[in-house]
Amino acid sequence: MAGDDRLFSLTDNPFALTGLTPRSSREQIEAAGRGSGWAAGVLLDPYQRLTEEVAWLPGASGQAAQEAVAALGARDEARVREAIVLLRGLAKANISADAALRFGDVELVDQLARAWEAVDPAEVLAQVNADRMISGFPQTNAAQVDWALQSVRSRHAGAAARVLAAAGPEGRDRLARLVERPSTSGQTADLKLIEALVAAYGEEQAGELDRLEAAILDETDAMVRGGRDATDRLEMLFDGWQAQNRPALLLARLKGRDDARALALVGDMRVRYLDPSRGEARIGPAARIAQALMSRFADSPLVLRMVSADAARLGAGGLPAPAPAAATPAPPQPEAERTHRQAARQARRDAQQP
């Protein structure tokens, strides 16, 4: 995974680049700045500095931090694993995220998730302010630390998602197990990480999911245009799509909500199978599609409500033609559909931003 380290890298943290610690004074940073450029500037700004403090090894001694970062830089996996065992809380989470990406190790993603369960924002705030009391920088507050934690959590999720995506089905299955694994801490920080991780993993898999969704929509078109009742190919395509999107579907079920991709896909399918311009021959295939969707999305409240209503009305002889200002839009053209799906993906990404 060469080149991926910048998603989250302790060796690129300004404290590592300057050789300083969170307890170093302004004078020490300014002296180091003559040889480290931008890194010193970040550490001198109390607001930029906070993210780097939280993304460092809070609570670890200067020597322990130096040894851990040296092991990462040397790619000494044995020493890094020793450091992971010794560190705790956010420091453990930070080194686990770096090591998972640096070594491409899916097992370290599990370690990362467990570490986040022990992250206590109040403890992080106390650690940062204790260091700042010695360094002379202004004290921070809980809201600012929460913001910094969100930023670090998002970077951890991006790093872990890259590792899981590279591992193929094994990575996907491991993420699904993480979604289903109950918290051992009673805190919600681990679920926040899992939500960010599932969203980041979805972005990693977006190309394959887009391909499968396009094939599902093509098959829906073929069924309703040709009056073809057999759903074998549609079911096969859905098997692949649900396997690929399994972590997100599990998380949606856990949260009692609908998956965003599932809603968008079913909405696009309904545009096709409810289109009255495709004639009466569409009614039988459309009813079968709606029934298949009912089975597929039994745990998705909104999807189930929509397709159940469709199945009932189609089974009664079809849907009435829409009013002139058509309630059901015409099937999108290829370029318009591409734009629509890109906009939907951006909306999902925006919804996950801190």
Legacy VTK file of the C-alpha trace (Angstrom):
# vtk DataFile Version 3.0
C-alpha trace
ASCII
DATASET POLYDATA
POINTS 354 float
0.000 0.000 0.000
2.827 2.347 -0.739
1.603 5.891 -1.168
-1.482 5.399 1.004
0.135 6.318 4.320
-0.968 9.954 4.152
-4.566 8.944 4.832
-3.331 8.696 8.408
0.367 8.737 9.251
2.020 9.380 12.592
5.369 9.752 10.858
3.946 12.743 8.930
2.586 14.401 12.074
4.302 17.769 12.759
5.524 16.492 16.133
7.341 13.660 14.340
8.703 15.948 11.624
10.090 18.479 14.134
11.256 15.958 16.717
9.280 17.872 19.351
6.561 16.886 21.819
3.248 18.485 22.819
5.082 19.877 25.839
7.680 21.750 23.782
7.587 25.525 24.256
6.916 28.146 21.603
10.623 29.047 21.649
11.608 25.436 20.978
9.135 25.205 18.103
10.382 28.458 16.551
13.954 27.181 16.771
12.963 23.893 15.135
10.985 25.789 12.494
14.125 26.915 10.720
14.561 23.369 9.462
11.006 22.035 9.358
9.003 24.753 7.592
5.236 24.227 7.597
5.258 21.693 10.455
6.455 24.284 12.965
3.881 26.772 11.687
1.084 24.301 12.368
2.327 23.712 15.912
2.509 27.451 16.612
-1.159 27.981 15.679
-3.311 26.889 18.657
-6.229 25.865 16.415
-4.318 23.926 13.743
-2.196 22.486 16.508
-5.168 20.873 18.258
-5.909 18.426 15.443
-2.268 17.339 15.429
-2.222 16.964 19.212
-5.276 14.714 19.022
-3.786 12.821 16.048
-0.527 12.251 17.963
-0.097 9.972 20.989
-1.898 11.768 23.832
-1.051 10.402 27.247
2.162 8.708 26.074
5.511 9.809 27.422
7.894 11.578 25.054
10.158 8.537 24.962
7.311 6.096 24.302
6.036 8.302 21.475
9.488 8.583 19.900
10.031 4.824 20.084
6.619 4.065 18.581
7.084 6.482 15.689
10.621 5.225 15.059
9.263 1.674 14.820
6.621 2.807 12.336
9.198 4.623 10.233
11.433 1.535 10.207
8.412 -0.651 9.363
9.357 -2.843 12.311
6.061 -4.643 12.736
7.070 -6.526 15.874
8.037 -3.334 17.718
4.925 -1.560 16.488
2.727 -4.336 17.855
4.519 -4.071 21.195
3.767 -0.347 21.242
0.090 -1.004 20.466
-0.113 -3.287 23.487
1.504 -0.703 25.775
-0.446 2.354 24.657
-4.060 3.024 25.609
-7.087 5.077 24.594
-6.670 7.467 21.696
-2.925 6.824 21.458
-3.676 3.127 20.848
-6.280 4.041 18.232
-3.867 6.372 16.416
-1.017 3.900 16.195
-3.440 1.108 15.208
-4.801 3.205 12.317
-1.309 3.989 11.064
-0.106 0.400 11.424
-3.188 -1.091 9.738
-2.604 1.069 6.675
1.170 0.828 6.706
1.185 -2.978 6.902
-2.120 -3.639 5.106
-3.266 -5.759 8.047
-7.025 -6.277 8.389
-6.606 -7.662 11.920
-5.341 -4.258 13.026
-8.665 -2.764 11.904
-10.260 -4.857 14.657
-7.672 -3.460 17.072
-8.557 0.049 15.917
-12.265 -0.505 16.580
-11.581 -1.892 20.057
-9.277 1.034 20.842
-12.000 3.554 19.957
-14.287 1.906 22.492
-11.889 3.120 25.198
-11.538 6.678 23.883
-12.930 9.122 26.454
-13.237 12.718 25.136
-12.962 14.113 28.663
-9.706 12.230 29.165
-8.349 13.500 25.837
-9.244 17.062 26.841
-7.417 16.651 30.154
-4.351 15.189 28.408
-4.176 18.005 25.854
-4.594 20.722 28.483
-2.009 19.126 30.775
0.530 19.283 27.935
-0.499 22.848 27.081
-0.046 23.964 30.650
3.617 22.976 30.337
4.124 24.208 26.754
2.444 27.556 27.459
-0.245 27.299 24.775
-3.834 28.368 25.552
-6.136 25.830 27.136
-8.742 24.245 24.851
-12.300 23.147 25.589
-14.581 20.137 25.151
-16.284 21.399 21.981
-12.960 21.988 20.226
-11.666 18.560 21.264
-14.869 16.906 20.019
-14.364 18.603 16.644
-10.760 17.391 16.487
-11.838 13.870 17.426
-14.352 13.860 14.571
-11.591 14.825 12.154
-9.264 12.101 13.413
-12.056 9.515 13.424
-12.811 10.317 9.780
-9.148 9.874 8.839
-8.984 6.579 10.715
-12.089 5.396 8.874
-10.569 6.312 5.514
-7.371 4.426 6.325
-9.184 1.345 7.612
-11.601 1.330 4.654
-8.669 1.315 2.244
-7.218 -1.736 4.012
-10.534 -3.602 4.053
-11.292 -2.817 0.412
-7.873 -4.119 -0.624
-8.589 -7.389 1.215
-11.604 -8.170 -0.986
-14.366 -10.404 0.419
-12.352 -11.044 3.583
-12.275 -7.327 4.313
-15.972 -6.923 3.607
-16.854 -9.837 5.893
-14.626 -8.471 8.644
-16.355 -5.096 8.434
-19.755 -6.804 8.587
-18.650 -8.565 11.783
-17.528 -5.251 13.245
-20.961 -3.776 12.548
-22.657 -6.689 14.285
-20.209 -6.921 17.193
-21.690 -5.436 20.366
-19.775 -2.725 22.196
-17.927 -3.854 25.295
-17.665 -0.349 26.712
-21.201 0.975 26.771
-19.911 4.123 25.025
-20.941 5.324 21.568
-17.525 6.327 20.224
-16.995 2.896 18.647
-20.342 3.108 16.797
-19.382 6.547 15.492
-16.197 5.009 14.127
-18.109 2.102 12.578
-20.542 4.498 10.883
-17.639 6.522 9.470
-15.874 3.307 8.432
-18.932 1.911 6.642
-19.369 5.217 4.775
-15.689 5.296 3.770
-15.814 1.650 2.705
-18.853 2.426 0.569
-16.856 5.106 -1.226
-14.053 2.605 -1.839
-16.605 0.193 -3.339
-18.641 2.824 -5.215
-17.421 1.802 -8.668
-18.398 -1.839 -8.267
-21.724 -0.926 -6.658
-22.471 1.493 -9.503
-21.747 -1.298 -12.016
-24.064 -3.742 -10.251
-26.818 -1.139 -9.938
-26.597 -0.321 -13.644
-26.976 -4.031 -14.432
-30.003 -4.292 -12.116
-31.640 -1.320 -13.826
-30.900 -2.768 -17.275
-32.516 -6.050 -16.241
-35.538 -4.191 -14.853
-35.866 -2.423 -18.219
-35.579 -5.712 -20.098
-38.264 -7.362 -17.981
-40.878 -4.621 -18.262
-40.193 -3.831 -21.921
-40.232 -7.469 -22.977
-43.060 -8.611 -20.722
-40.699 -11.213 -19.248
-41.760 -12.674 -15.897
-38.663 -14.690 -14.939
-36.697 -12.989 -12.144
-33.719 -15.394 -12.048
-31.195 -12.947 -13.472
-32.525 -10.066 -11.366
-32.208 -12.187 -8.221
-28.647 -13.144 -9.166
-27.683 -9.495 -9.654
-29.271 -8.568 -6.338
-27.318 -11.332 -4.604
-24.104 -9.691 -5.799
-25.257 -6.190 -4.899
-26.378 -7.138 -1.400
-23.138 -9.016 -0.744
-21.099 -6.003 -1.882
-23.185 -3.564 0.164
-23.628 -5.867 3.171
-21.894 -3.691 5.808
-24.083 -0.683 4.966
-27.256 -2.785 4.931
-26.383 -4.287 8.325
-25.707 -0.857 9.789
-28.993 0.493 8.436
-30.853 -2.413 10.033
-29.014 -1.867 13.318
-30.006 1.813 13.280
-33.597 1.074 12.227
-33.351 3.079 9.033
-33.137 2.599 5.259
-29.818 2.385 3.464
-29.301 5.404 1.199
-28.056 3.357 -1.745
-30.962 0.938 -1.416
-33.455 3.798 -1.461
-31.862 5.318 -4.556
-31.712 1.971 -6.363
-35.317 1.021 -5.601
-36.451 4.520 -6.586
-34.744 4.134 -9.972
-36.297 0.683 -10.418
-39.786 2.008 -9.632
-39.398 4.721 -12.285
-38.970 1.902 -14.787
-41.509 -0.689 -13.717
-44.284 1.834 -12.985
-43.872 3.686 -16.277
-47.333 3.480 -17.983
-45.823 4.221 -21.392
-44.492 0.668 -21.420
-47.959 -0.750 -21.852
-50.123 -3.348 -20.153
-47.561 -6.097 -20.753
-45.410 -4.534 -18.067
-47.893 -5.285 -15.254
-47.023 -8.948 -14.693
-43.229 -8.422 -14.659
-43.612 -5.253 -12.590
-45.622 -7.138 -9.964
-42.957 -9.839 -9.808
-40.223 -7.221 -9.400
-42.138 -5.527 -6.595
-42.638 -8.866 -4.847
-38.928 -9.648 -5.185
-38.083 -6.279 -3.638
-40.446 -6.953 -0.731
-38.458 -10.096 0.056
-35.100 -8.381 -0.410
-35.860 -5.363 1.756
-38.025 -6.801 4.522
-35.890 -4.910 7.085
-36.055 -1.542 5.273
-39.153 0.346 6.483
-39.538 2.919 3.712
-38.571 0.614 0.851
-40.912 -2.097 2.122
-43.803 0.353 2.401
-43.316 1.605 -1.160
-42.902 -1.764 -2.884
-45.682 -3.410 -0.846
-48.079 -0.756 -2.098
-46.774 -1.273 -5.640
-47.250 -5.059 -5.414
-50.800 -4.705 -4.111
-51.851 -2.257 -6.815
-50.142 -4.161 -9.618
-51.717 -7.384 -8.422
-55.103 -5.692 -8.680
-54.558 -4.995 -12.361
-51.973 -2.290 -12.600
-51.597 1.377 -11.824
-53.785 4.081 -13.321
-52.129 6.359 -15.843
-50.672 9.440 -14.177
-52.062 12.932 -14.559
-50.633 15.069 -17.404
-48.022 16.514 -15.019
-46.668 12.998 -14.631
-46.149 11.929 -11.023
-43.782 9.248 -12.288
-40.888 10.761 -14.272
-39.748 9.314 -17.554
-36.731 7.013 -17.418
-33.586 9.140 -17.225
-31.277 9.274 -20.199
-27.796 7.778 -19.686
-26.025 11.096 -19.095
-28.772 12.429 -16.820
-28.800 9.166 -14.874
-25.036 9.321 -14.430
-25.348 12.863 -13.101
-28.175 11.800 -10.765
-26.149 8.920 -9.317
-23.072 11.123 -8.871
-25.205 13.677 -7.010
-26.655 10.928 -4.804
-23.175 9.664 -3.985
-22.025 13.187 -3.084
-25.081 13.595 -0.842
-24.205 10.377 0.984
-20.611 11.579 1.406
-21.761 15.005 2.686
-24.074 13.379 5.209
-21.109 11.618 6.786
-18.951 14.706 7.135
-18.222 15.814 10.746
LINES 1 355
354 0 1 2 3 4 5 6 7 8 9 10 11 12 13 14 15 16 17 18 19 20 21 22 23 24 25 26 27 28 29 30 31 32 33 34 35 36 37 38 39 40 41 42 43 44 45 46 47 48 49 50 51 52 53 54 55 56 57 58 59 60 61 62 63 64 65 66 67 68 69 70 71 72 73 74 75 76 77 78 79 80 81 82 83 84 85 86 87 88 89 90 91 92 93 94 95 96 97 98 99 100 101 102 103 104 105 106 107 108 109 110 111 112 113 114 115 116 117 118 119 120 121 122 123 124 125 126 127 128 129 130 131 132 133 134 135 136 137 138 139 140 141 142 143 144 145 146 147 148 149 150 151 152 153 154 155 156 157 158 159 160 161 162 163 164 165 166 167 168 169 170 171 172 173 174 175 176 177 178 179 180 181 182 183 184 185 186 187 188 189 190 191 192 193 194 195 196 197 198 199 200 201 202 203 204 205 206 207 208 209 210 211 212 213 214 215 216 217 218 219 220 221 222 223 224 225 226 227 228 229 230 231 232 233 234 235 236 237 238 239 240 241 242 243 244 245 246 247 248 249 250 251 252 253 254 255 256 257 258 259 260 261 262 263 264 265 266 267 268 269 270 271 272 273 274 275 276 277 278 279 280 281 282 283 284 285 286 287 288 289 290 291 292 293 294 295 296 297 298 299 300 301 302 303 304 305 306 307 308 309 310 311 312 313 314 315 316 317 318 319 320 321 322 323 324 325 326 327 328 329 330 331 332 333 334 335 336 337 338 339 340 341 342 343 344 345 346 347 348 349 350 351 352 353
